[in-house]
Amino acid sequence: MKVALSIPDELFDSAETLGKRLGVSRSRLYATALADFVAKHQSRKVTERLNAVHAAEDSRLDRRIRRVQARSLPRDSW
């Protein structure tokens, strides 16, 4: 799909330089950058949802489990 957009000259020049350095077309560079941006924001949304789910859960260990775990560790002198 073709898209027309406006960007600052400085950003355009930087993108042109990067595209040449990487050996990719302008279309490929812009598509890759947009895909990365979208993926980053989608993963943030997933992280926010997971944080919301886990915030509602009690994450403390049962006292008995804590004691068993502590006893299973070797005694080291620090």
N, CA, C and O atoms as a Tripos MOL2 file, in Angstrom:
@<TRIPOS>MOLECULE
protein
  312   311    78     0     0
PROTEIN
NO_CHARGES

@<TRIPOS>ATOM
      1 N           0.8510   -1.1630    0.0000 N.3       1 MET1
      2 CA          0.0000    0.0000    0.0000 C.3       1 MET1
      3 C           0.8990    1.2290    0.0000 C.2       1 MET1
      4 O           1.9220    1.2630    0.6840 O.2       1 MET1
      5 N           0.5220    2.2020   -0.7480 N.am      2 LYS2
      6 CA          1.2880    3.4430   -0.8000 C.3       2 LYS2
      7 C           0.6890    4.4310    0.1840 C.2       2 LYS2
      8 O          -0.5270    4.5090    0.3560 O.2       2 LYS2
      9 N           1.5770    5.1860    0.8280 N.am      3 VAL3
     10 CA          1.1680    6.1710    1.8280 C.3       3 VAL3
     11 C           1.9810    7.4380    1.6050 C.2       3 VAL3
     12 O           3.1770    7.3770    1.3170 O.2       3 VAL3
     13 N           1.3360    8.5630    1.7390 N.am      4 ALA4
     14 CA          2.0470    9.8440    1.6830 C.3       4 ALA4
     15 C           2.0540   10.4230    3.0890 C.2       4 ALA4
     16 O           1.0280   10.4290    3.7700 O.2       4 ALA4
     17 N           3.2080   10.9070    3.5190 N.am      5 LEU5
     18 CA          3.2950   11.4910    4.8450 C.3       5 LEU5
     19 C           4.3160   12.6100    4.8410 C.2       5 LEU5
     20 O           5.1550   12.7030    3.9450 O.2       5 LEU5
     21 N           4.2360   13.4460    5.8380 N.am      6 SER6
     22 CA          5.1770   14.5550    5.9900 C.3       6 SER6
     23 C           6.0140   14.3280    7.2330 C.2       6 SER6
     24 O           5.4940   14.0110    8.3030 O.2       6 SER6
     25 N           7.3290   14.4960    7.0750 N.am      7 ILE7
     26 CA          8.2400   14.3830    8.2040 C.3       7 ILE7
     27 C           9.2350   15.5400    8.1340 C.2       7 ILE7
     28 O           9.4470   16.1010    7.0590 O.2       7 ILE7
     29 N           9.8390   15.8990    9.2460 N.am      8 PRO8
     30 CA         10.8280   16.9750    9.2390 C.3       8 PRO8
     31 C          12.0130   16.6350    8.3240 C.2       8 PRO8
     32 O          12.4060   15.4750    8.2050 O.2       8 PRO8
     33 N          12.5650   17.6550    7.6880 N.am      9 ASP9
     34 CA         13.6920   17.4680    6.7680 C.3       9 ASP9
     35 C          14.8560   16.7380    7.4270 C.2       9 ASP9
     36 O          15.4660   15.8580    6.8200 O.2       9 ASP9
     37 N          15.1610   17.1030    8.6620 N.am     10 GLU10
     38 CA         16.2900   16.4910    9.3580 C.3      10 GLU10
     39 C          16.0800   14.9860    9.5420 C.2      10 GLU10
     40 O          17.0130   14.2010    9.3730 O.2      10 GLU10
     41 N          14.8610   14.5870    9.8850 N.am     11 LEU11
     42 CA         14.5500   13.1690   10.0440 C.3      11 LEU11
     43 C          14.6440   12.4560    8.6980 C.2      11 LEU11
     44 O          15.1740   11.3480    8.6170 O.2      11 LEU11
     45 N          14.1350   13.0830    7.6500 N.am     12 PHE12
     46 CA         14.2140   12.5010    6.3110 C.3      12 PHE12
     47 C          15.6700   12.2810    5.9150 C.2      12 PHE12
     48 O          16.0280   11.2100    5.4250 O.2      12 PHE12
     49 N          16.5110   13.2980    6.1260 N.am     13 ASP13
     50 CA         17.9290   13.1870    5.7720 C.3      13 ASP13
     51 C          18.6090   12.0710    6.5520 C.2      13 ASP13
     52 O          19.4050   11.3160    5.9930 O.2      13 ASP13
     53 N          18.2990   11.9620    7.8400 N.am     14 SER14
     54 CA         18.8770   10.8950    8.6660 C.3      14 SER14
     55 C          18.4320    9.5260    8.1720 C.2      14 SER14
     56 O          19.2250    8.5850    8.1270 O.2      14 SER14
     57 N          17.1630    9.4210    7.8020 N.am     15 ALA15
     58 CA         16.6410    8.1460    7.2990 C.3      15 ALA15
     59 C          17.2980    7.7810    5.9720 C.2      15 ALA15
     60 O          17.6240    6.6170    5.7400 O.2      15 ALA15
     61 N          17.4890    8.7530    5.1160 N.am     16 GLU16
     62 CA         18.1480    8.5040    3.8300 C.3      16 GLU16
     63 C          19.5700    7.9880    4.0520 C.2      16 GLU16
     64 O          19.9990    7.0300    3.4090 O.2      16 GLU16
     65 N          20.2870    8.6270    4.9600 N.am     17 THR17
     66 CA         21.6540    8.2160    5.2620 C.3      17 THR17
     67 C          21.6790    6.7970    5.8100 C.2      17 THR17
     68 O          22.5040    5.9800    5.4020 O.2      17 THR17
     69 N          20.7760    6.5120    6.7320 N.am     18 LEU18
     70 CA         20.7190    5.1750    7.3190 C.3      18 LEU18
     71 C          20.3660    4.1310    6.2750 C.2      18 LEU18
     72 O          20.9920    3.0710    6.2230 O.2      18 LEU18
     73 N          19.3760    4.4140    5.4450 N.am     19 GLY19
     74 CA         18.9790    3.4810    4.3950 C.3      19 GLY19
     75 C          20.1310    3.1400    3.4710 C.2      19 GLY19
     76 O          20.3230    1.9780    3.1130 O.2      19 GLY19
     77 N          20.9030    4.1550    3.0800 N.am     20 LYS20
     78 CA         22.0610    3.9240    2.2120 C.3      20 LYS20
     79 C          23.1180    3.0850    2.9250 C.2      20 LYS20
     80 O          23.7120    2.1770    2.3440 O.2      20 LYS20
     81 N          23.3390    3.4120    4.2000 N.am     21 ARG21
     82 CA         24.3410    2.6620    4.9660 C.3      21 ARG21
     83 C          23.9430    1.1940    5.1220 C.2      21 ARG21
     84 O          24.7900    0.3020    5.0600 O.2      21 ARG21
     85 N          22.6520    0.9540    5.3260 N.am     22 LEU22
     86 CA         22.1640   -0.4140    5.5060 C.3      22 LEU22
     87 C          21.9140   -1.1300    4.1790 C.2      22 LEU22
     88 O          21.7470   -2.3490    4.1420 O.2      22 LEU22
     89 N          21.8920   -0.3620    3.0980 N.am     23 GLY23
     90 CA         21.6370   -0.9610    1.7930 C.3      23 GLY23
     91 C          20.1970   -1.3920    1.6020 C.2      23 GLY23
     92 O          19.9270   -2.3950    0.9410 O.2      23 GLY23
     93 N          19.2650   -0.6340    2.1820 N.am     24 VAL24
     94 CA         17.8420   -0.9600    2.0250 C.3      24 VAL24
     95 C          17.1280    0.2190    1.3700 C.2      24 VAL24
     96 O          17.5620    1.3670    1.4670 O.2      24 VAL24
     97 N          16.0450   -0.0910    0.7160 N.am     25 SER25
     98 CA         15.2640    0.9600    0.0690 C.3      25 SER25
     99 C          14.5760    1.8190    1.1160 C.2      25 SER25
    100 O          14.4310    1.4260    2.2740 O.2      25 SER25
    101 N          14.1570    2.9950    0.6850 N.am     26 ARG26
    102 CA         13.4200    3.8860    1.5860 C.3      26 ARG26
    103 C          12.1480    3.1910    2.0820 C.2      26 ARG26
    104 O          11.8160    3.2610    3.2650 O.2      26 ARG26
    105 N          11.4470    2.5270    1.1750 N.am     27 SER27
    106 CA         10.2100    1.8340    1.5660 C.3      27 SER27
    107 C          10.4840    0.7720    2.6210 C.2      27 SER27
    108 O           9.7560    0.6530    3.6070 O.2      27 SER27
    109 N          11.5350    0.0100    2.4020 N.am     28 ARG28
    110 CA         11.8940   -1.0560    3.3560 C.3      28 ARG28
    111 C          12.2700   -0.4640    4.7120 C.2      28 ARG28
    112 O          11.8690   -0.9840    5.7540 O.2      28 ARG28
    113 N          13.0350    0.6130    4.6970 N.am     29 LEU29
    114 CA         13.4480    1.2580    5.9450 C.3      29 LEU29
    115 C          12.2380    1.7490    6.7370 C.2      29 LEU29
    116 O          12.1260    1.5070    7.9380 O.2      29 LEU29
    117 N          11.3380    2.4410    6.0470 N.am     30 TYR30
    118 CA         10.1670    2.9910    6.7290 C.3      30 TYR30
    119 C           9.2410    1.8810    7.2130 C.2      30 TYR30
    120 O           8.6940    1.9690    8.3130 O.2      30 TYR30
    121 N           9.0600    0.8490    6.4140 N.am     31 ALA31
    122 CA          8.2030   -0.2700    6.8180 C.3      31 ALA31
    123 C           8.7770   -0.9800    8.0370 C.2      31 ALA31
    124 O           8.0420   -1.3370    8.9580 O.2      31 ALA31
    125 N          10.0950   -1.1850    8.0410 N.am     32 THR32
    126 CA         10.7510   -1.8420    9.1740 C.3      32 THR32
    127 C          10.6280   -1.0010   10.4380 C.2      32 THR32
    128 O          10.3310   -1.5160   11.5160 O.2      32 THR32
    129 N          10.8600    0.3070   10.2910 N.am     33 ALA33
    130 CA         10.7580    1.2010   11.4500 C.3      33 ALA33
    131 C           9.3400    1.2100   12.0070 C.2      33 ALA33
    132 O           9.1520    1.1770   13.2230 O.2      33 ALA33
    133 N           8.3550    1.2540   11.1430 N.am     34 LEU34
    134 CA          6.9660    1.2650   11.6050 C.3      34 LEU34
    135 C           6.5900   -0.0640   12.2560 C.2      34 LEU34
    136 O           5.8840   -0.0830   13.2650 O.2      34 LEU34
    137 N           7.0560   -1.1700   11.6880 N.am     35 ALA35
    138 CA          6.7790   -2.4820   12.2790 C.3      35 ALA35
    139 C           7.3890   -2.5950   13.6700 C.2      35 ALA35
    140 O           6.7570   -3.1210   14.5860 O.2      35 ALA35
    141 N           8.6150   -2.1020   13.8310 N.am     36 ASP36
    142 CA          9.2600   -2.1180   15.1480 C.3      36 ASP36
    143 C           8.4880   -1.2680   16.1480 C.2      36 ASP36
    144 O           8.3070   -1.6670   17.2980 O.2      36 ASP36
    145 N           8.0370   -0.1060   15.7150 N.am     37 PHE37
    146 CA          7.2920    0.7950   16.5870 C.3      37 PHE37
    147 C           5.9770    0.1550   17.0450 C.2      37 PHE37
    148 O           5.6220    0.2160   18.2220 O.2      37 PHE37
    149 N           5.2660   -0.4540   16.1020 N.am     38 VAL38
    150 CA          3.9890   -1.1110   16.4290 C.3      38 VAL38
    151 C           4.2260   -2.2810   17.3810 C.2      38 VAL38
    152 O           3.4890   -2.4410   18.3540 O.2      38 VAL38
    153 N           5.2430   -3.0980   17.1130 N.am     39 ALA39
    154 CA          5.5370   -4.2520   17.9790 C.3      39 ALA39
    155 C           5.8830   -3.7990   19.3910 C.2      39 ALA39
    156 O           5.4540   -4.4160   20.3660 O.2      39 ALA39
    157 N           6.6500   -2.7360   19.5030 N.am     40 LYS40
    158 CA          7.0300   -2.2140   20.8190 C.3      40 LYS40
    159 C           5.8040   -1.8140   21.6260 C.2      40 LYS40
    160 O           5.7120   -2.1020   22.8190 O.2      40 LYS40
    161 N           4.8690   -1.1530   20.9700 N.am     41 HIS41
    162 CA          3.6800   -0.7000   21.6800 C.3      41 HIS41
    163 C           2.7050   -1.8330   21.9740 C.2      41 HIS41
    164 O           1.9800   -1.7830   22.9670 O.2      41 HIS41
    165 N           2.6820   -2.8430   21.1300 N.am     42 GLN42
    166 CA          1.8370   -4.0040   21.4100 C.3      42 GLN42
    167 C           2.3690   -4.7670   22.6130 C.2      42 GLN42
    168 O           1.5910   -5.2260   23.4500 O.2      42 GLN42
    169 N           3.6850   -4.9050   22.7080 N.am     43 SER43
    170 CA          4.2430   -5.6310   23.8430 C.3      43 SER43
    171 C           4.0470   -4.8440   25.1330 C.2      43 SER43
    172 O           3.8800   -5.4390   26.1980 O.2      43 SER43
    173 N           4.0640   -3.5200   25.0530 N.am     44 ARG44
    174 CA          3.7710   -2.7150   26.2470 C.3      44 ARG44
    175 C           2.3520   -2.9720   26.7290 C.2      44 ARG44
    176 O           2.1000   -3.0430   27.9320 O.2      44 ARG44
    177 N           1.4230   -3.1100   25.7840 N.am     45 LYS45
    178 CA          0.0290   -3.3610   26.1390 C.3      45 LYS45
    179 C          -0.1020   -4.7120   26.8460 C.2      45 LYS45
    180 O          -0.8290   -4.8370   27.8310 O.2      45 LYS45
    181 N           0.6100   -5.7200   26.3330 N.am     46 VAL46
    182 CA          0.5950   -7.0440   26.9560 C.3      46 VAL46
    183 C           1.1850   -6.9560   28.3560 C.2      46 VAL46
    184 O           0.6370   -7.5290   29.2980 O.2      46 VAL46
    185 N           2.2970   -6.2410   28.5010 N.am     47 THR47
    186 CA          2.9310   -6.0880   29.8120 C.3      47 THR47
    187 C           1.9880   -5.3940   30.7880 C.2      47 THR47
    188 O           1.8830   -5.7990   31.9450 O.2      47 THR47
    189 N           1.3040   -4.3530   30.3270 N.am     48 GLU48
    190 CA          0.3610   -3.6520   31.1990 C.3      48 GLU48
    191 C          -0.7570   -4.5780   31.6520 C.2      48 GLU48
    192 O          -1.1570   -4.5440   32.8150 O.2      48 GLU48
    193 N          -1.2610   -5.4010   30.7490 N.am     49 ARG49
    194 CA         -2.3320   -6.3400   31.1080 C.3      49 ARG49
    195 C          -1.8390   -7.3820   32.1090 C.2      49 ARG49
    196 O          -2.5270   -7.7020   33.0790 O.2      49 ARG49
    197 N          -0.6350   -7.9090   31.8610 N.am     50 LEU50
    198 CA         -0.0780   -8.8890   32.7990 C.3      50 LEU50
    199 C           0.1610   -8.2720   34.1680 C.2      50 LEU50
    200 O          -0.1140   -8.9000   35.1900 O.2      50 LEU50
    201 N           0.6690   -7.0530   34.1950 N.am     51 ASN51
    202 CA          0.8740   -6.3690   35.4710 C.3      51 ASN51
    203 C          -0.4410   -6.1810   36.2110 C.2      51 ASN51
    204 O          -0.4980   -6.3370   37.4310 O.2      51 ASN51
    205 N          -1.4950   -5.8470   35.4810 N.am     52 ALA52
    206 CA         -2.8040   -5.6550   36.1110 C.3      52 ALA52
    207 C          -3.3220   -6.9640   36.7010 C.2      52 ALA52
    208 O          -3.8730   -6.9740   37.8020 O.2      52 ALA52
    209 N          -3.1500   -8.0570   35.9820 N.am     53 VAL53
    210 CA         -3.6010   -9.3680   36.4800 C.3      53 VAL53
    211 C          -2.8300   -9.7570   37.7270 C.2      53 VAL53
    212 O          -3.4180  -10.1830   38.7210 O.2      53 VAL53
    213 N          -1.5080   -9.6110   37.6740 N.am     54 HIS54
    214 CA         -0.6820  -10.0510   38.7900 C.3      54 HIS54
    215 C          -0.7500   -9.1060   39.9840 C.2      54 HIS54
    216 O          -0.4570   -9.5160   41.1070 O.2      54 HIS54
    217 N          -1.1240   -7.8690   39.7660 N.am     55 ALA55
    218 CA         -1.2540   -6.9260   40.8800 C.3      55 ALA55
    219 C          -2.4070   -7.3260   41.7930 C.2      55 ALA55
    220 O          -2.3960   -7.0280   42.9880 O.2      55 ALA55
    221 N          -3.3930   -7.9990   41.2260 N.am     56 ALA56
    222 CA         -4.5560   -8.4090   42.0100 C.3      56 ALA56
    223 C          -4.3000   -9.6890   42.8040 C.2      56 ALA56
    224 O          -5.0970  -10.0510   43.6700 O.2      56 ALA56
    225 N          -3.2070  -10.3670   42.5170 N.am     57 GLU57
    226 CA         -2.8910  -11.6250   43.1930 C.3      57 GLU57
    227 C          -1.9170  -11.4020   44.3490 C.2      57 GLU57
    228 O          -1.0160  -10.5660   44.2680 O.2      57 GLU57
    229 N          -2.1110  -12.1510   45.4050 N.am     58 ASP58
    230 CA         -1.1880  -12.1070   46.5350 C.3      58 ASP58
    231 C           0.0530  -12.9110   46.1650 C.2      58 ASP58
    232 O          -0.0470  -14.1000   45.8640 O.2      58 ASP58
    233 N           1.2030  -12.2810   46.1840 N.am     59 SER59
    234 CA          2.4260  -12.9590   45.7590 C.3      59 SER59
    235 C           3.2580  -13.4660   46.9270 C.2      59 SER59
    236 O           4.3460  -14.0050   46.7220 O.2      59 SER59
    237 N           2.7640  -13.3030   48.1430 N.am     60 ARG60
    238 CA          3.5210  -13.7830   49.2960 C.3      60 ARG60
    239 C           3.4730  -15.3060   49.3720 C.2      60 ARG60
    240 O           2.4520  -15.9260   49.0730 O.2      60 ARG60
    241 N           4.5940  -15.8940   49.7760 N.am     61 LEU61
    242 CA          4.6420  -17.3380   49.9630 C.3      61 LEU61
    243 C           4.0210  -17.7160   51.3030 C.2      61 LEU61
    244 O           4.1050  -16.9690   52.2780 O.2      61 LEU61
    245 N           3.4150  -18.8580   51.3290 N.am     62 ASP62
    246 CA          2.9010  -19.3980   52.5720 C.3      62 ASP62
    247 C           4.0640  -19.5550   53.5490 C.2      62 ASP62
    248 O           5.1650  -19.9300   53.1450 O.2      62 ASP62
    249 N           3.8330  -19.2760   54.8120 N.am     63 ARG63
    250 CA          4.8720  -19.3250   55.8370 C.3      63 ARG63
    251 C           5.5510  -20.6960   55.8910 C.2      63 ARG63
    252 O           6.7700  -20.7730   56.0480 O.2      63 ARG63
    253 N           4.7800  -21.7700   55.7630 N.am     64 ARG64
    254 CA          5.3480  -23.1210   55.8190 C.3      64 ARG64
    255 C           6.2770  -23.3700   54.6300 C.2      64 ARG64
    256 O           7.3340  -23.9830   54.7870 O.2      64 ARG64
    257 N           5.8990  -22.9090   53.4660 N.am     65 ILE65
    258 CA          6.7460  -23.0900   52.2780 C.3      65 ILE65
    259 C           8.0370  -22.3050   52.4430 C.2      65 ILE65
    260 O           9.1110  -22.7860   52.0790 O.2      65 ILE65
    261 N           7.9370  -21.0960   52.9920 N.am     66 ARG66
    262 CA          9.1390  -20.2980   53.2300 C.3      66 ARG66
    263 C          10.1070  -21.0260   54.1510 C.2      66 ARG66
    264 O          11.3130  -21.0470   53.9050 O.2      66 ARG66
    265 N           9.5750  -21.6240   55.2130 N.am     67 ARG67
    266 CA         10.4280  -22.3390   56.1570 C.3      67 ARG67
    267 C          11.1020  -23.5380   55.5100 C.2      67 ARG67
    268 O          12.2920  -23.7710   55.7220 O.2      67 ARG67
    269 N          10.3470  -24.3050   54.7170 N.am     68 VAL68
    270 CA         10.9070  -25.4710   54.0370 C.3      68 VAL68
    271 C          11.9900  -25.0380   53.0570 C.2      68 VAL68
    272 O          13.0390  -25.6760   52.9650 O.2      68 VAL68
    273 N          11.7430  -23.9700   52.3350 N.am     69 GLN69
    274 CA         12.7520  -23.4760   51.4020 C.3      69 GLN69
    275 C          14.0120  -23.0330   52.1380 C.2      69 GLN69
    276 O          15.1250  -23.3350   51.7070 O.2      69 GLN69
    277 N          13.8410  -22.3320   53.2270 N.am     70 ALA70
    278 CA         14.9920  -21.8500   53.9930 C.3      70 ALA70
    279 C          15.8060  -23.0210   54.5190 C.2      70 ALA70
    280 O          17.0360  -22.9670   54.5150 O.2      70 ALA70
    281 N          15.1350  -24.0870   54.9740 N.am     71 ARG71
    282 CA         15.8490  -25.2500   55.4960 C.3      71 ARG71
    283 C          16.5740  -26.0170   54.3900 C.2      71 ARG71
    284 O          17.5580  -26.7060   54.6590 O.2      71 ARG71
    285 N          16.1000  -25.9030   53.1560 N.am     72 SER72
    286 CA         16.7130  -26.6620   52.0600 C.3      72 SER72
    287 C          18.0020  -26.0080   51.5610 C.2      72 SER72
    288 O          18.7730  -26.6350   50.8350 O.2      72 SER72
    289 N          18.2390  -24.7650   51.9410 N.am     73 LEU73
    290 CA         19.4570  -24.0810   51.5090 C.3      73 LEU73
    291 C          20.6490  -24.5060   52.3650 C.2      73 LEU73
    292 O          20.5120  -24.6800   53.5760 O.2      73 LEU73
    293 N          21.8070  -24.6710   51.7460 N.am     74 PRO74
    294 CA         22.9940  -25.0380   52.5380 C.3      74 PRO74
    295 C          23.4100  -23.8740   53.4300 C.2      74 PRO74
    296 O          23.1890  -22.7080   53.1040 O.2      74 PRO74
    297 N          24.0070  -24.2120   54.5450 N.am     75 ARG75
    298 CA         24.4930  -23.1790   55.4690 C.3      75 ARG75
    299 C          25.8670  -22.7130   55.0000 C.2      75 ARG75
    300 O          26.8310  -23.4770   55.0450 O.2      75 ARG75
    301 N          25.9570  -21.4950   54.5610 N.am     76 ASP76
    302 CA         27.2160  -20.9240   54.1080 C.3      76 ASP76
    303 C          27.5840  -19.7730   55.0100 C.2      76 ASP76
    304 O          26.7220  -19.0290   55.4770 O.2      76 ASP76
    305 N          28.8670  -19.6340   55.2490 N.am     77 SER77
    306 CA         29.3200  -18.4750   56.0000 C.3      77 SER77
    307 C          29.7390  -17.4110   54.9860 C.2      77 SER77
    308 O          30.5160  -17.6820   54.0710 O.2      77 SER77
    309 N          29.2340  -16.2440   55.1570 N.am     78 TRP78
    310 CA         29.5140  -15.1650   54.2260 C.3      78 TRP78
    311 C          30.6170  -14.3850   54.7950 C.2      78 TRP78
    312 O          31.0520  -13.4020   54.1950 O.2      78 TRP78
@<TRIPOS>BOND
     1     1     2 1
     2     2     3 1
     3     3     4 2
     4     3     5 am
     5     5     6 1
     6     6     7 1
     7     7     8 2
     8     7     9 am
     9     9    10 1
    10    10    11 1
    11    11    12 2
    12    11    13 am
    13    13    14 1
    14    14    15 1
    15    15    16 2
    16    15    17 am
    17    17    18 1
    18    18    19 1
    19    19    20 2
    20    19    21 am
    21    21    22 1
    22    22    23 1
    23    23    24 2
    24    23    25 am
    25    25    26 1
    26    26    27 1
    27    27    28 2
    28    27    29 am
    29    29    30 1
    30    30    31 1
    31    31    32 2
    32    31    33 am
    33    33    34 1
    34    34    35 1
    35    35    36 2
    36    35    37 am
    37    37    38 1
    38    38    39 1
    39    39    40 2
    40    39    41 am
    41    41    42 1
    42    42    43 1
    43    43    44 2
    44    43    45 am
    45    45    46 1
    46    46    47 1
    47    47    48 2
    48    47    49 am
    49    49    50 1
    50    50    51 1
    51    51    52 2
    52    51    53 am
    53    53    54 1
    54    54    55 1
    55    55    56 2
    56    55    57 am
    57    57    58 1
    58    58    59 1
    59    59    60 2
    60    59    61 am
    61    61    62 1
    62    62    63 1
    63    63    64 2
    64    63    65 am
    65    65    66 1
    66    66    67 1
    67    67    68 2
    68    67    69 am
    69    69    70 1
    70    70    71 1
    71    71    72 2
    72    71    73 am
    73    73    74 1
    74    74    75 1
    75    75    76 2
    76    75    77 am
    77    77    78 1
    78    78    79 1
    79    79    80 2
    80    79    81 am
    81    81    82 1
    82    82    83 1
    83    83    84 2
    84    83    85 am
    85    85    86 1
    86    86    87 1
    87    87    88 2
    88    87    89 am
    89    89    90 1
    90    90    91 1
    91    91    92 2
    92    91    93 am
    93    93    94 1
    94    94    95 1
    95    95    96 2
    96    95    97 am
    97    97    98 1
    98    98    99 1
    99    99   100 2
   100    99   101 am
   101   101   102 1
   102   102   103 1
   103   103   104 2
   104   103   105 am
   105   105   106 1
   106   106   107 1
   107   107   108 2
   108   107   109 am
   109   109   110 1
   110   110   111 1
   111   111   112 2
   112   111   113 am
   113   113   114 1
   114   114   115 1
   115   115   116 2
   116   115   117 am
   117   117   118 1
   118   118   119 1
   119   119   120 2
   120   119   121 am
   121   121   122 1
   122   122   123 1
   123   123   124 2
   124   123   125 am
   125   125   126 1
   126   126   127 1
   127   127   128 2
   128   127   129 am
   129   129   130 1
   130   130   131 1
   131   131   132 2
   132   131   133 am
   133   133   134 1
   134   134   135 1
   135   135   136 2
   136   135   137 am
   137   137   138 1
   138   138   139 1
   139   139   140 2
   140   139   141 am
   141   141   142 1
   142   142   143 1
   143   143   144 2
   144   143   145 am
   145   145   146 1
   146   146   147 1
   147   147   148 2
   148   147   149 am
   149   149   150 1
   150   150   151 1
   151   151   152 2
   152   151   153 am
   153   153   154 1
   154   154   155 1
   155   155   156 2
   156   155   157 am
   157   157   158 1
   158   158   159 1
   159   159   160 2
   160   159   161 am
   161   161   162 1
   162   162   163 1
   163   163   164 2
   164   163   165 am
   165   165   166 1
   166   166   167 1
   167   167   168 2
   168   167   169 am
   169   169   170 1
   170   170   171 1
   171   171   172 2
   172   171   173 am
   173   173   174 1
   174   174   175 1
   175   175   176 2
   176   175   177 am
   177   177   178 1
   178   178   179 1
   179   179   180 2
   180   179   181 am
   181   181   182 1
   182   182   183 1
   183   183   184 2
   184   183   185 am
   185   185   186 1
   186   186   187 1
   187   187   188 2
   188   187   189 am
   189   189   190 1
   190   190   191 1
   191   191   192 2
   192   191   193 am
   193   193   194 1
   194   194   195 1
   195   195   196 2
   196   195   197 am
   197   197   198 1
   198   198   199 1
   199   199   200 2
   200   199   201 am
   201   201   202 1
   202   202   203 1
   203   203   204 2
   204   203   205 am
   205   205   206 1
   206   206   207 1
   207   207   208 2
   208   207   209 am
   209   209   210 1
   210   210   211 1
   211   211   212 2
   212   211   213 am
   213   213   214 1
   214   214   215 1
   215   215   216 2
   216   215   217 am
   217   217   218 1
   218   218   219 1
   219   219   220 2
   220   219   221 am
   221   221   222 1
   222   222   223 1
   223   223   224 2
   224   223   225 am
   225   225   226 1
   226   226   227 1
   227   227   228 2
   228   227   229 am
   229   229   230 1
   230   230   231 1
   231   231   232 2
   232   231   233 am
   233   233   234 1
   234   234   235 1
   235   235   236 2
   236   235   237 am
   237   237   238 1
   238   238   239 1
   239   239   240 2
   240   239   241 am
   241   241   242 1
   242   242   243 1
   243   243   244 2
   244   243   245 am
   245   245   246 1
   246   246   247 1
   247   247   248 2
   248   247   249 am
   249   249   250 1
   250   250   251 1
   251   251   252 2
   252   251   253 am
   253   253   254 1
   254   254   255 1
   255   255   256 2
   256   255   257 am
   257   257   258 1
   258   258   259 1
   259   259   260 2
   260   259   261 am
   261   261   262 1
   262   262   263 1
   263   263   264 2
   264   263   265 am
   265   265   266 1
   266   266   267 1
   267   267   268 2
   268   267   269 am
   269   269   270 1
   270   270   271 1
   271   271   272 2
   272   271   273 am
   273   273   274 1
   274   274   275 1
   275   275   276 2
   276   275   277 am
   277   277   278 1
   278   278   279 1
   279   279   280 2
   280   279   281 am
   281   281   282 1
   282   282   283 1
   283   283   284 2
   284   283   285 am
   285   285   286 1
   286   286   287 1
   287   287   288 2
   288   287   289 am
   289   289   290 1
   290   290   291 1
   291   291   292 2
   292   291   293 am
   293   293   294 1
   294   294   295 1
   295   295   296 2
   296   295   297 am
   297   297   298 1
   298   298   299 1
   299   299   300 2
   300   299   301 am
   301   301   302 1
   302   302   303 1
   303   303   304 2
   304   303   305 am
   305   305   306 1
   306   306   307 1
   307   307   308 2
   308   307   309 am
   309   309   310 1
   310   310   311 1
   311   311   312 2
@<TRIPOS>SUBSTRUCTURE
     1 MET1         2 RESIDUE 1 A MET
     2 LYS2         6 RESIDUE 1 A LYS
     3 VAL3        10 RESIDUE 1 A VAL
     4 ALA4        14 RESIDUE 1 A ALA
     5 LEU5        18 RESIDUE 1 A LEU
     6 SER6        22 RESIDUE 1 A SER
     7 ILE7        26 RESIDUE 1 A ILE
     8 PRO8        30 RESIDUE 1 A PRO
     9 ASP9        34 RESIDUE 1 A ASP
    10 GLU10       38 RESIDUE 1 A GLU
    11 LEU11       42 RESIDUE 1 A LEU
    12 PHE12       46 RESIDUE 1 A PHE
    13 ASP13       50 RESIDUE 1 A ASP
    14 SER14       54 RESIDUE 1 A SER
    15 ALA15       58 RESIDUE 1 A ALA
    16 GLU16       62 RESIDUE 1 A GLU
    17 THR17       66 RESIDUE 1 A THR
    18 LEU18       70 RESIDUE 1 A LEU
    19 GLY19       74 RESIDUE 1 A GLY
    20 LYS20       78 RESIDUE 1 A LYS
    21 ARG21       82 RESIDUE 1 A ARG
    22 LEU22       86 RESIDUE 1 A LEU
    23 GLY23       90 RESIDUE 1 A GLY
    24 VAL24       94 RESIDUE 1 A VAL
    25 SER25       98 RESIDUE 1 A SER
    26 ARG26      102 RESIDUE 1 A ARG
    27 SER27      106 RESIDUE 1 A SER
    28 ARG28      110 RESIDUE 1 A ARG
    29 LEU29      114 RESIDUE 1 A LEU
    30 TYR30      118 RESIDUE 1 A TYR
    31 ALA31      122 RESIDUE 1 A ALA
    32 THR32      126 RESIDUE 1 A THR
    33 ALA33      130 RESIDUE 1 A ALA
    34 LEU34      134 RESIDUE 1 A LEU
    35 ALA35      138 RESIDUE 1 A ALA
    36 ASP36      142 RESIDUE 1 A ASP
    37 PHE37      146 RESIDUE 1 A PHE
    38 VAL38      150 RESIDUE 1 A VAL
    39 ALA39      154 RESIDUE 1 A ALA
    40 LYS40      158 RESIDUE 1 A LYS
    41 HIS41      162 RESIDUE 1 A HIS
    42 GLN42      166 RESIDUE 1 A GLN
    43 SER43      170 RESIDUE 1 A SER
    44 ARG44      174 RESIDUE 1 A ARG
    45 LYS45      178 RESIDUE 1 A LYS
    46 VAL46      182 RESIDUE 1 A VAL
    47 THR47      186 RESIDUE 1 A THR
    48 GLU48      190 RESIDUE 1 A GLU
    49 ARG49      194 RESIDUE 1 A ARG
    50 LEU50      198 RESIDUE 1 A LEU
    51 ASN51      202 RESIDUE 1 A ASN
    52 ALA52      206 RESIDUE 1 A ALA
    53 VAL53      210 RESIDUE 1 A VAL
    54 HIS54      214 RESIDUE 1 A HIS
    55 ALA55      218 RESIDUE 1 A ALA
    56 ALA56      222 RESIDUE 1 A ALA
    57 GLU57      226 RESIDUE 1 A GLU
    58 ASP58      230 RESIDUE 1 A ASP
    59 SER59      234 RESIDUE 1 A SER
    60 ARG60      238 RESIDUE 1 A ARG
    61 LEU61      242 RESIDUE 1 A LEU
    62 ASP62      246 RESIDUE 1 A ASP
    63 ARG63      250 RESIDUE 1 A ARG
    64 ARG64      254 RESIDUE 1 A ARG
    65 ILE65      258 RESIDUE 1 A ILE
    66 ARG66      262 RESIDUE 1 A ARG
    67 ARG67      266 RESIDUE 1 A ARG
    68 VAL68      270 RESIDUE 1 A VAL
    69 GLN69      274 RESIDUE 1 A GLN
    70 ALA70      278 RESIDUE 1 A ALA
    71 ARG71      282 RESIDUE 1 A ARG
    72 SER72      286 RESIDUE 1 A SER
    73 LEU73      290 RESIDUE 1 A LEU
    74 PRO74      294 RESIDUE 1 A PRO
    75 ARG75      298 RESIDUE 1 A ARG
    76 ASP76      302 RESIDUE 1 A ASP
    77 SER77      306 RESIDUE 1 A SER
    78 TRP78      310 RESIDUE 1 A TRP
